[in-house]
């Protein structure tokens, strides 16, 4: 993961939504982390 890019944490229980967000944000220069639950998001944080 590139530490120079801004990081976005996307949380959703639908993998399709997360893939869409990732595909939209990464080409714009964001590092995207995804979580399928609040629990997983808290572990990432």
mmCIF file as Biopython writes it, N, C-alpha, C and O atoms, coordinates in Angstrom:
data_model
#
loop_
_atom_site.group_PDB
_atom_site.id
_atom_site.type_symbol
_atom_site.label_atom_id
_atom_site.label_alt_id
_atom_site.label_comp_id
_atom_site.label_asym_id
_atom_site.label_entity_id
_atom_site.label_seq_id
_atom_site.pdbx_PDB_ins_code
_atom_site.Cartn_x
_atom_site.Cartn_y
_atom_site.Cartn_z
_atom_site.occupancy
_atom_site.B_iso_or_equiv
_atom_site.auth_seq_id
_atom_site.auth_asym_id
_atom_site.pdbx_PDB_model_num
ATOM 1   N N  . UNK A ? 1  ? 0.851   -1.182 0.000   1.0 0.0 1  A 1 
ATOM 2   C CA . UNK A ? 1  ? 0.000   0.000  0.000   1.0 0.0 1  A 1 
ATOM 3   C C  . UNK A ? 1  ? 0.892   1.239  0.000   1.0 0.0 1  A 1 
ATOM 4   O O  . UNK A ? 1  ? 1.836   1.327  0.785   1.0 0.0 1  A 1 
ATOM 5   N N  . UNK A ? 2  ? 0.601   2.170  -0.856  1.0 0.0 2  A 1 
ATOM 6   C CA . UNK A ? 2  ? 1.361   3.420  -0.974  1.0 0.0 2  A 1 
ATOM 7   C C  . UNK A ? 2  ? 0.986   4.343  0.174   1.0 0.0 2  A 1 
ATOM 8   O O  . UNK A ? 2  ? -0.185  4.680  0.348   1.0 0.0 2  A 1 
ATOM 9   N N  . UNK A ? 3  ? 1.973   4.751  0.954   1.0 0.0 3  A 1 
ATOM 10  C CA . UNK A ? 3  ? 1.709   5.595  2.115   1.0 0.0 3  A 1 
ATOM 11  C C  . UNK A ? 3  ? 1.538   7.069  1.746   1.0 0.0 3  A 1 
ATOM 12  O O  . UNK A ? 3  ? 1.156   7.872  2.598   1.0 0.0 3  A 1 
ATOM 13  N N  . UNK A ? 4  ? 1.813   7.438  0.495   1.0 0.0 4  A 1 
ATOM 14  C CA . UNK A ? 4  ? 1.672   8.828  0.076   1.0 0.0 4  A 1 
ATOM 15  C C  . UNK A ? 4  ? 0.254   9.183  -0.359  1.0 0.0 4  A 1 
ATOM 16  O O  . UNK A ? 4  ? -0.082  10.362 -0.463  1.0 0.0 4  A 1 
ATOM 17  N N  . UNK A ? 5  ? -0.567  8.193  -0.611  1.0 0.0 5  A 1 
ATOM 18  C CA . UNK A ? 5  ? -1.922  8.482  -1.083  1.0 0.0 5  A 1 
ATOM 19  C C  . UNK A ? 5  ? -2.878  8.559  0.107   1.0 0.0 5  A 1 
ATOM 20  O O  . UNK A ? 5  ? -2.663  7.891  1.119   1.0 0.0 5  A 1 
ATOM 21  N N  . UNK A ? 6  ? -3.941  9.378  -0.010  1.0 0.0 6  A 1 
ATOM 22  C CA . UNK A ? 6  ? -4.952  9.410  1.044   1.0 0.0 6  A 1 
ATOM 23  C C  . UNK A ? 6  ? -5.682  8.068  1.087   1.0 0.0 6  A 1 
ATOM 24  O O  . UNK A ? 6  ? -5.951  7.460  0.051   1.0 0.0 6  A 1 
ATOM 25  N N  . UNK A ? 7  ? -5.992  7.623  2.285   1.0 0.0 7  A 1 
ATOM 26  C CA . UNK A ? 7  ? -6.641  6.322  2.462   1.0 0.0 7  A 1 
ATOM 27  C C  . UNK A ? 7  ? -8.104  6.498  2.821   1.0 0.0 7  A 1 
ATOM 28  O O  . UNK A ? 7  ? -8.463  7.343  3.642   1.0 0.0 7  A 1 
ATOM 29  N N  . UNK A ? 8  ? -8.942  5.684  2.191   1.0 0.0 8  A 1 
ATOM 30  C CA . UNK A ? 8  ? -10.380 5.687  2.443   1.0 0.0 8  A 1 
ATOM 31  C C  . UNK A ? 8  ? -10.771 4.298  2.928   1.0 0.0 8  A 1 
ATOM 32  O O  . UNK A ? 8  ? -10.377 3.297  2.331   1.0 0.0 8  A 1 
ATOM 33  N N  . UNK A ? 9  ? -11.543 4.234  4.008   1.0 0.0 9  A 1 
ATOM 34  C CA . UNK A ? 9  ? -12.072 2.972  4.495   1.0 0.0 9  A 1 
ATOM 35  C C  . UNK A ? 9  ? -13.540 2.892  4.105   1.0 0.0 9  A 1 
ATOM 36  O O  . UNK A ? 9  ? -14.356 3.691  4.564   1.0 0.0 9  A 1 
ATOM 37  N N  . UNK A ? 10 ? -13.874 1.925  3.258   1.0 0.0 10 A 1 
ATOM 38  C CA . UNK A ? 10 ? -15.260 1.725  2.822   1.0 0.0 10 A 1 
ATOM 39  C C  . UNK A ? 10 ? -15.834 0.531  3.574   1.0 0.0 10 A 1 
ATOM 40  O O  . UNK A ? 10 ? -15.215 -0.532 3.642   1.0 0.0 10 A 1 
ATOM 41  N N  . UNK A ? 11 ? -17.017 0.718  4.134   1.0 0.0 11 A 1 
ATOM 42  C CA . UNK A ? 11 ? -17.673 -0.323 4.916   1.0 0.0 11 A 1 
ATOM 43  C C  . UNK A ? 11 ? -19.053 -0.580 4.329   1.0 0.0 11 A 1 
ATOM 44  O O  . UNK A ? 11 ? -19.866 0.335  4.197   1.0 0.0 11 A 1 
ATOM 45  N N  . UNK A ? 12 ? -19.304 -1.832 3.979   1.0 0.0 12 A 1 
ATOM 46  C CA . UNK A ? 12 ? -20.615 -2.218 3.453   1.0 0.0 12 A 1 
ATOM 47  C C  . UNK A ? 12 ? -20.720 -3.722 3.556   1.0 0.0 12 A 1 
ATOM 48  O O  . UNK A ? 12 ? -19.706 -4.418 3.516   1.0 0.0 12 A 1 
ATOM 49  N N  . UNK A ? 13 ? -21.931 -4.235 3.690   1.0 0.0 13 A 1 
ATOM 50  C CA . UNK A ? 13 ? -22.089 -5.679 3.773   1.0 0.0 13 A 1 
ATOM 51  C C  . UNK A ? 13 ? -22.290 -6.322 2.401   1.0 0.0 13 A 1 
ATOM 52  O O  . UNK A ? 13 ? -22.473 -7.536 2.308   1.0 0.0 13 A 1 
ATOM 53  N N  . UNK A ? 14 ? -22.257 -5.527 1.348   1.0 0.0 14 A 1 
ATOM 54  C CA . UNK A ? 14 ? -22.387 -6.049 -0.010  1.0 0.0 14 A 1 
ATOM 55  C C  . UNK A ? 14 ? -21.047 -5.936 -0.741  1.0 0.0 14 A 1 
ATOM 56  O O  . UNK A ? 14 ? -20.598 -4.825 -1.023  1.0 0.0 14 A 1 
ATOM 57  N N  . UNK A ? 15 ? -20.405 -7.059 -1.050  1.0 0.0 15 A 1 
ATOM 58  C CA . UNK A ? 15 ? -19.109 -7.021 -1.727  1.0 0.0 15 A 1 
ATOM 59  C C  . UNK A ? 15 ? -19.140 -6.269 -3.054  1.0 0.0 15 A 1 
ATOM 60  O O  . UNK A ? 15 ? -18.147 -5.650 -3.436  1.0 0.0 15 A 1 
ATOM 61  N N  . UNK A ? 16 ? -20.278 -6.317 -3.766  1.0 0.0 16 A 1 
ATOM 62  C CA . UNK A ? 16 ? -20.387 -5.619 -5.047  1.0 0.0 16 A 1 
ATOM 63  C C  . UNK A ? 16 ? -20.238 -4.108 -4.871  1.0 0.0 16 A 1 
ATOM 64  O O  . UNK A ? 16 ? -19.621 -3.438 -5.699  1.0 0.0 16 A 1 
ATOM 65  N N  . UNK A ? 17 ? -20.801 -3.582 -3.799  1.0 0.0 17 A 1 
ATOM 66  C CA . UNK A ? 17 ? -20.719 -2.147 -3.524  1.0 0.0 17 A 1 
ATOM 67  C C  . UNK A ? 17 ? -19.273 -1.770 -3.220  1.0 0.0 17 A 1 
ATOM 68  O O  . UNK A ? 17 ? -18.782 -0.743 -3.688  1.0 0.0 17 A 1 
ATOM 69  N N  . UNK A ? 18 ? -18.597 -2.596 -2.442  1.0 0.0 18 A 1 
ATOM 70  C CA . UNK A ? 18 ? -17.208 -2.316 -2.093  1.0 0.0 18 A 1 
ATOM 71  C C  . UNK A ? 18 ? -16.314 -2.340 -3.332  1.0 0.0 18 A 1 
ATOM 72  O O  . UNK A ? 18 ? -15.436 -1.491 -3.481  1.0 0.0 18 A 1 
ATOM 73  N N  . UNK A ? 19 ? -16.533 -3.298 -4.210  1.0 0.0 19 A 1 
ATOM 74  C CA . UNK A ? 19 ? -15.735 -3.376 -5.440  1.0 0.0 19 A 1 
ATOM 75  C C  . UNK A ? 19 ? -15.977 -2.154 -6.323  1.0 0.0 19 A 1 
ATOM 76  O O  . UNK A ? 19 ? -15.042 -1.631 -6.929  1.0 0.0 19 A 1 
ATOM 77  N N  . UNK A ? 20 ? -17.213 -1.704 -6.398  1.0 0.0 20 A 1 
ATOM 78  C CA . UNK A ? 20 ? -17.533 -0.519 -7.193  1.0 0.0 20 A 1 
ATOM 79  C C  . UNK A ? 20 ? -16.851 0.721  -6.627  1.0 0.0 20 A 1 
ATOM 80  O O  . UNK A ? 20 ? -16.276 1.514  -7.373  1.0 0.0 20 A 1 
ATOM 81  N N  . UNK A ? 21 ? -16.915 0.885  -5.320  1.0 0.0 21 A 1 
ATOM 82  C CA . UNK A ? 21 ? -16.259 2.032  -4.691  1.0 0.0 21 A 1 
ATOM 83  C C  . UNK A ? 21 ? -14.748 1.987  -4.902  1.0 0.0 21 A 1 
ATOM 84  O O  . UNK A ? 21 ? -14.116 3.002  -5.194  1.0 0.0 21 A 1 
ATOM 85  N N  . UNK A ? 22 ? -14.188 0.799  -4.750  1.0 0.0 22 A 1 
ATOM 86  C CA . UNK A ? 22 ? -12.744 0.634  -4.937  1.0 0.0 22 A 1 
ATOM 87  C C  . UNK A ? 22 ? -12.352 0.954  -6.384  1.0 0.0 22 A 1 
ATOM 88  O O  . UNK A ? 22 ? -11.368 1.653  -6.628  1.0 0.0 22 A 1 
ATOM 89  N N  . UNK A ? 23 ? -13.122 0.443  -7.323  1.0 0.0 23 A 1 
ATOM 90  C CA . UNK A ? 23 ? -12.837 0.684  -8.740  1.0 0.0 23 A 1 
ATOM 91  C C  . UNK A ? 23 ? -12.992 2.156  -9.109  1.0 0.0 23 A 1 
ATOM 92  O O  . UNK A ? 23 ? -12.355 2.629  -10.050 1.0 0.0 23 A 1 
ATOM 93  N N  . UNK A ? 24 ? -13.825 2.876  -8.382  1.0 0.0 24 A 1 
ATOM 94  C CA . UNK A ? 24 ? -14.031 4.292  -8.643  1.0 0.0 24 A 1 
ATOM 95  C C  . UNK A ? 24 ? -12.948 5.155  -7.999  1.0 0.0 24 A 1 
ATOM 96  O O  . UNK A ? 24 ? -12.494 6.128  -8.601  1.0 0.0 24 A 1 
ATOM 97  N N  . UNK A ? 25 ? -12.534 4.809  -6.790  1.0 0.0 25 A 1 
ATOM 98  C CA . UNK A ? 25 ? -11.612 5.655  -6.035  1.0 0.0 25 A 1 
ATOM 99  C C  . UNK A ? 25 ? -10.134 5.426  -6.357  1.0 0.0 25 A 1 
ATOM 100 O O  . UNK A ? 25 ? -9.359  6.382  -6.404  1.0 0.0 25 A 1 
ATOM 101 N N  . UNK A ? 26 ? -9.740  4.180  -6.577  1.0 0.0 26 A 1 
ATOM 102 C CA . UNK A ? 26 ? -8.320  3.904  -6.812  1.0 0.0 26 A 1 
ATOM 103 C C  . UNK A ? 26 ? -7.748  4.636  -8.026  1.0 0.0 26 A 1 
ATOM 104 O O  . UNK A ? 26 ? -6.645  5.176  -7.933  1.0 0.0 26 A 1 
ATOM 105 N N  . UNK A ? 27 ? -8.448  4.676  -9.153  1.0 0.0 27 A 1 
ATOM 106 C CA . UNK A ? 27 ? -7.896  5.418  -10.291 1.0 0.0 27 A 1 
ATOM 107 C C  . UNK A ? 27 ? -7.759  6.926  -10.026 1.0 0.0 27 A 1 
ATOM 108 O O  . UNK A ? 27 ? -7.041  7.624  -10.741 1.0 0.0 27 A 1 
ATOM 109 N N  . UNK A ? 28 ? -8.441  7.409  -9.011  1.0 0.0 28 A 1 
ATOM 110 C CA . UNK A ? 28 ? -8.366  8.831  -8.659  1.0 0.0 28 A 1 
ATOM 111 C C  . UNK A ? 28 ? -7.282  9.112  -7.619  1.0 0.0 28 A 1 
ATOM 112 O O  . UNK A ? 28 ? -7.173  10.229 -7.111  1.0 0.0 28 A 1 
ATOM 113 N N  . UNK A ? 29 ? -6.479  8.086  -7.306  1.0 0.0 29 A 1 
ATOM 114 C CA . UNK A ? 29 ? -5.338  8.280  -6.421  1.0 0.0 29 A 1 
ATOM 115 C C  . UNK A ? 29 ? -5.547  7.944  -4.963  1.0 0.0 29 A 1 
ATOM 116 O O  . UNK A ? 29 ? -4.697  8.273  -4.135  1.0 0.0 29 A 1 
ATOM 117 N N  . UNK A ? 30 ? -6.653  7.299  -4.617  1.0 0.0 30 A 1 
ATOM 118 C CA . UNK A ? 30 ? -6.904  6.926  -3.231  1.0 0.0 30 A 1 
ATOM 119 C C  . UNK A ? 30 ? -6.474  5.485  -2.974  1.0 0.0 30 A 1 
ATOM 120 O O  . UNK A ? 30 ? -6.600  4.617  -3.838  1.0 0.0 30 A 1 
ATOM 121 N N  . UNK A ? 31 ? -5.964  5.253  -1.772  1.0 0.0 31 A 1 
ATOM 122 C CA . UNK A ? 31 ? -5.743  3.889  -1.300  1.0 0.0 31 A 1 
ATOM 123 C C  . UNK A ? 31 ? -7.047  3.470  -0.627  1.0 0.0 31 A 1 
ATOM 124 O O  . UNK A ? 31 ? -7.532  4.158  0.271   1.0 0.0 31 A 1 
ATOM 125 N N  . UNK A ? 32 ? -7.606  2.363  -1.050  1.0 0.0 32 A 1 
ATOM 126 C CA . UNK A ? 32 ? -8.921  1.959  -0.553  1.0 0.0 32 A 1 
ATOM 127 C C  . UNK A ? 32 ? -8.792  0.687  0.274   1.0 0.0 32 A 1 
ATOM 128 O O  . UNK A ? 32 ? -8.277  -0.327 -0.197  1.0 0.0 32 A 1 
ATOM 129 N N  . UNK A ? 33 ? -9.264  0.756  1.501   1.0 0.0 33 A 1 
ATOM 130 C CA . UNK A ? 33 ? -9.395  -0.413 2.364   1.0 0.0 33 A 1 
ATOM 131 C C  . UNK A ? 33 ? -10.886 -0.717 2.447   1.0 0.0 33 A 1 
ATOM 132 O O  . UNK A ? 33 ? -11.707 0.200  2.475   1.0 0.0 33 A 1 
ATOM 133 N N  . UNK A ? 34 ? -11.236 -1.989 2.485   1.0 0.0 34 A 1 
ATOM 134 C CA . UNK A ? 34 ? -12.647 -2.366 2.532   1.0 0.0 34 A 1 
ATOM 135 C C  . UNK A ? 34 ? -12.912 -3.258 3.738   1.0 0.0 34 A 1 
ATOM 136 O O  . UNK A ? 34 ? -12.039 -3.998 4.192   1.0 0.0 34 A 1 
ATOM 137 N N  . UNK A ? 35 ? -14.135 -3.170 4.242   1.0 0.0 35 A 1 
ATOM 138 C CA . UNK A ? 35 ? -14.575 -3.997 5.354   1.0 0.0 35 A 1 
ATOM 139 C C  . UNK A ? 35 ? -16.027 -4.378 5.126   1.0 0.0 35 A 1 
ATOM 140 O O  . UNK A ? 35 ? -16.848 -3.551 4.732   1.0 0.0 35 A 1 
ATOM 141 N N  . UNK A ? 36 ? -16.327 -5.645 5.380   1.0 0.0 36 A 1 
ATOM 142 C CA . UNK A ? 36 ? -17.694 -6.139 5.211   1.0 0.0 36 A 1 
ATOM 143 C C  . UNK A ? 36 ? -18.557 -5.978 6.466   1.0 0.0 36 A 1 
ATOM 144 O O  . UNK A ? 36 ? -19.753 -6.272 6.446   1.0 0.0 36 A 1 
ATOM 145 N N  . UNK A ? 37 ? -17.942 -5.507 7.561   1.0 0.0 37 A 1 
ATOM 146 C CA . UNK A ? 37 ? -18.702 -5.328 8.796   1.0 0.0 37 A 1 
ATOM 147 C C  . UNK A ? 37 ? -18.062 -4.236 9.643   1.0 0.0 37 A 1 
ATOM 148 O O  . UNK A ? 37 ? -16.915 -3.849 9.419   1.0 0.0 37 A 1 
ATOM 149 N N  . UNK A ? 38 ? -18.814 -3.751 10.608  1.0 0.0 38 A 1 
ATOM 150 C CA . UNK A ? 38 ? -18.282 -2.766 11.535  1.0 0.0 38 A 1 
ATOM 151 C C  . UNK A ? 38 ? -17.145 -3.341 12.360  1.0 0.0 38 A 1 
ATOM 152 O O  . UNK A ? 38 ? -16.171 -2.649 12.657  1.0 0.0 38 A 1 
ATOM 153 N N  . UNK A ? 39 ? -17.270 -4.601 12.726  1.0 0.0 39 A 1 
ATOM 154 C CA . UNK A ? 39 ? -16.220 -5.260 13.511  1.0 0.0 39 A 1 
ATOM 155 C C  . UNK A ? 39 ? -14.907 -5.282 12.737  1.0 0.0 39 A 1 
ATOM 156 O O  . UNK A ? 39 ? -13.853 -4.957 13.283  1.0 0.0 39 A 1 
ATOM 157 N N  . UNK A ? 40 ? -14.975 -5.662 11.473  1.0 0.0 40 A 1 
ATOM 158 C CA . UNK A ? 40 ? -13.766 -5.692 10.637  1.0 0.0 40 A 1 
ATOM 159 C C  . UNK A ? 40 ? -13.207 -4.281 10.456  1.0 0.0 40 A 1 
ATOM 160 O O  . UNK A ? 40 ? -11.990 -4.093 10.469  1.0 0.0 40 A 1 
ATOM 161 N N  . UNK A ? 41 ? -14.068 -3.310 10.292  1.0 0.0 41 A 1 
ATOM 162 C CA . UNK A ? 41 ? -13.618 -1.926 10.147  1.0 0.0 41 A 1 
ATOM 163 C C  . UNK A ? 41 ? -12.876 -1.470 11.393  1.0 0.0 41 A 1 
ATOM 164 O O  . UNK A ? 41 ? -11.853 -0.793 11.287  1.0 0.0 41 A 1 
ATOM 165 N N  . UNK A ? 42 ? -13.364 -1.823 12.552  1.0 0.0 42 A 1 
ATOM 166 C CA . UNK A ? 42 ? -12.702 -1.443 13.798  1.0 0.0 42 A 1 
ATOM 167 C C  . UNK A ? 42 ? -11.340 -2.113 13.920  1.0 0.0 42 A 1 
ATOM 168 O O  . UNK A ? 42 ? -10.403 -1.505 14.437  1.0 0.0 42 A 1 
ATOM 169 N N  . UNK A ? 43 ? -11.214 -3.347 13.458  1.0 0.0 43 A 1 
ATOM 170 C CA . UNK A ? 43 ? -9.916  -4.020 13.475  1.0 0.0 43 A 1 
ATOM 171 C C  . UNK A ? 43 ? -8.927  -3.311 12.541  1.0 0.0 43 A 1 
ATOM 172 O O  . UNK A ? 43 ? -7.744  -3.201 12.866  1.0 0.0 43 A 1 
ATOM 173 N N  . UNK A ? 44 ? -9.394  -2.835 11.400  1.0 0.0 44 A 1 
ATOM 174 C CA . UNK A ? 44 ? -8.535  -2.118 10.456  1.0 0.0 44 A 1 
ATOM 175 C C  . UNK A ? 44 ? -8.084  -0.804 11.070  1.0 0.0 44 A 1 
ATOM 176 O O  . UNK A ? 44 ? -6.920  -0.424 10.946  1.0 0.0 44 A 1 
ATOM 177 N N  . UNK A ? 45 ? -8.997  -0.114 11.728  1.0 0.0 45 A 1 
ATOM 178 C CA . UNK A ? 45 ? -8.650  1.174  12.337  1.0 0.0 45 A 1 
ATOM 179 C C  . UNK A ? 45 ? -7.657  0.982  13.457  1.0 0.0 45 A 1 
ATOM 180 O O  . UNK A ? 45 ? -7.245  1.954  14.090  1.0 0.0 45 A 1 
#
